[in-house]
């Protein structure tokens, strides 16, 4: 039987809050795992300065911020495009996942650098440091396999 009604039937539809909510939920989960109050992560006491460790935490946080922005932008674009495209919400969530995975990989690399620095200066006892030792907390995250 052929449907001859003039009624417009909705096709694929994604609510903008779904894109926004999923992106922000993943971003918040990635951010919460980096909070030191939870006790998650491994700590490395560094008696000597390791300048290459400086940008790791900031880079990871910028990537997480990018995930928040990508999900917000995706939600706005889903709300504004008519008719909604099937690929766009999926692409936005893939971008969010890629940014969060990159943030976790940055933390994994930072942990490797910190572990190498600890091994390099293992012969120096912590009480003989010239200053209060820096502590690097590695939080590799759920997206680093």
KEDO-815278 format. One record per residue (C-alpha): residue in three letters; residue number from 1; y, z, x. Coordinates in Angstrom, 1 decimal, m for minus. Layout:
REM KEDO-815278
 residu num     py     pz     px
    ALA NUM      Y      Z      X
...
//
This chain:
REM KEDO-815278
 residu num     py     pz     px
    UNK   1    0.0    0.0    0.0
    UNK   2    3.4   m1.0    1.4
    UNK   3    6.2    1.6    1.2
    UNK   4    9.2   m0.2   m0.2
    UNK   5   11.5    2.8   m0.5
    UNK   6   14.9    2.6    1.2
    UNK   7   14.5    6.2    2.4
    UNK   8   15.1    6.6    6.1
    UNK   9   12.2    8.4    7.7
    UNK  10   12.9   10.5   10.7
    UNK  11   11.2    9.4   13.9
    UNK  12   10.8   11.5   17.0
    UNK  13   13.2   14.4   16.9
    UNK  14   13.9   17.2   19.3
    UNK  15   16.3   20.0   18.4
    UNK  16   18.9   20.5   21.1
    UNK  17   18.2   24.2   21.1
    UNK  18   14.6   23.5   22.2
    UNK  19   15.8   21.7   25.4
    UNK  20   18.4   24.4   26.0
    UNK  21   16.1   27.3   25.3
    UNK  22   13.1   26.0   27.4
    UNK  23   15.4   25.2   30.3
    UNK  24   17.2   28.5   30.2
    UNK  25   13.9   30.5   29.7
    UNK  26   12.4   28.9   32.8
    UNK  27   15.7   29.4   34.7
    UNK  28   15.9   33.0   33.8
    UNK  29   12.3   33.6   34.7
    UNK  30   13.0   32.1   38.1
    UNK  31   16.2   34.2   38.5
    UNK  32   14.5   37.4   37.4
    UNK  33   11.8   37.1   40.0
    UNK  34   14.5   37.2   42.7
    UNK  35   16.0   40.5   41.5
    UNK  36   15.1   43.1   44.1
    UNK  37   14.9   46.0   41.6
    UNK  38   11.6   44.7   40.3
    UNK  39   10.0   45.2   43.7
    UNK  40    8.6   41.7   43.8
    UNK  41    8.6   39.9   47.1
    UNK  42    7.9   40.6   50.8
    UNK  43   10.5   42.2   53.0
    UNK  44   11.0   41.3   56.6
    UNK  45   13.0   43.7   58.9
    UNK  46   14.9   41.6   61.4
    UNK  47   16.2   43.4   64.5
    UNK  48   17.9   40.3   65.8
    UNK  49   20.2   38.0   63.9
    UNK  50   18.5   34.8   62.6
    UNK  51   21.4   32.4   61.7
    UNK  52   19.1   29.9   60.2
    UNK  53   18.1   32.3   57.4
    UNK  54   21.6   32.5   55.9
    UNK  55   21.6   29.5   53.7
    UNK  56   18.1   29.9   52.1
    UNK  57   19.0   32.4   49.4
    UNK  58   22.2   30.6   48.5
    UNK  59   20.5   27.2   48.3
    UNK  60   17.8   28.6   46.0
    UNK  61   20.4   30.1   43.7
    UNK  62   22.4   26.9   43.6
    UNK  63   19.2   25.0   42.7
    UNK  64   18.5   27.5   39.9
    UNK  65   22.1   27.1   38.7
    UNK  66   21.5   23.3   38.7
    UNK  67   18.5   24.0   36.4
    UNK  68   20.7   25.9   34.0
    UNK  69   23.3   23.0   34.0
    UNK  70   20.6   20.4   33.5
    UNK  71   19.2   22.1   30.5
    UNK  72   22.7   22.6   29.0
    UNK  73   23.6   19.0   29.7
    UNK  74   20.3   17.9   28.2
    UNK  75   20.9   19.9   25.0
    UNK  76   24.4   18.5   24.6
    UNK  77   23.2   14.9   25.1
    UNK  78   20.3   15.4   22.7
    UNK  79   22.8   16.7   20.1
    UNK  80   25.2   13.8   20.6
    UNK  81   22.8   10.8   20.8
    UNK  82   21.8    9.3   17.5
    UNK  83   19.0    8.3   17.2
    UNK  84   17.6   10.6   19.9
    UNK  85   15.6    9.0   22.6
    UNK  86   12.1   10.2   23.3
    UNK  87   12.3   10.2   27.1
    UNK  88   15.6   12.0   27.5
    UNK  89   14.5   15.6   26.5
    UNK  90   11.3   15.2   28.6
    UNK  91   13.3   14.0   31.6
    UNK  92   15.7   16.9   31.3
    UNK  93   12.9   19.4   31.3
    UNK  94   11.2   17.6   34.2
    UNK  95   14.5   17.9   36.1
    UNK  96   14.7   21.6   35.3
    UNK  97   11.1   22.0   36.6
    UNK  98   11.8   20.0   39.7
    UNK  99   15.0   22.1   40.5
    UNK 100   13.1   25.4   40.0
    UNK 101   10.2   24.2   42.1
    UNK 102   12.6   23.1   44.9
    UNK 103   14.2   26.6   44.7
    UNK 104   10.8   28.2   45.2
    UNK 105   10.0   25.9   48.1
    UNK 106   13.3   26.8   49.8
    UNK 107   12.2   30.5   49.5
    UNK 108    8.8   29.7   50.9
    UNK 109   10.4   28.0   53.9
    UNK 110   12.8   30.9   54.3
    UNK 111    9.8   33.3   54.4
    UNK 112    8.2   31.2   57.1
    UNK 113   11.4   31.4   59.2
    UNK 114   11.6   35.2   58.7
    UNK 115    7.9   35.7   59.6
    UNK 116    8.4   33.6   62.8
    UNK 117   11.4   35.7   63.7
    UNK 118    9.5   38.9   63.2
    UNK 119    6.6   37.6   65.3
    UNK 120    9.0   36.5   68.0
    UNK 121   10.6   39.9   68.3
    UNK 122    7.5   42.0   67.6
    UNK 123    7.8   43.7   71.0
    UNK 124   11.1   45.3   70.1
    UNK 125   10.6   48.5   68.0
    UNK 126   12.8   48.7   64.9
    UNK 127   14.4   52.0   66.2
    UNK 128   15.7   50.2   69.3
    UNK 129   17.8   47.6   67.4
    UNK 130   21.5   47.3   68.4
    UNK 131   22.5   47.5   64.8
    UNK 132   21.0   48.3   61.4
    UNK 133   18.2   45.7   60.9
    UNK 134   18.8   43.0   58.4
    UNK 135   16.2   42.8   55.6
    UNK 136   15.1   39.4   54.3
    UNK 137   13.3   39.6   51.0
    UNK 138   11.1   36.6   50.3
    UNK 139   10.5   35.7   46.7
    UNK 140    8.5   32.5   46.8
    UNK 141    8.2   32.4   43.0
    UNK 142    5.9   31.1   40.3
    UNK 143    6.6   27.5   41.0
    UNK 144    5.4   27.4   44.6
    UNK 145    1.8   26.6   45.0
//
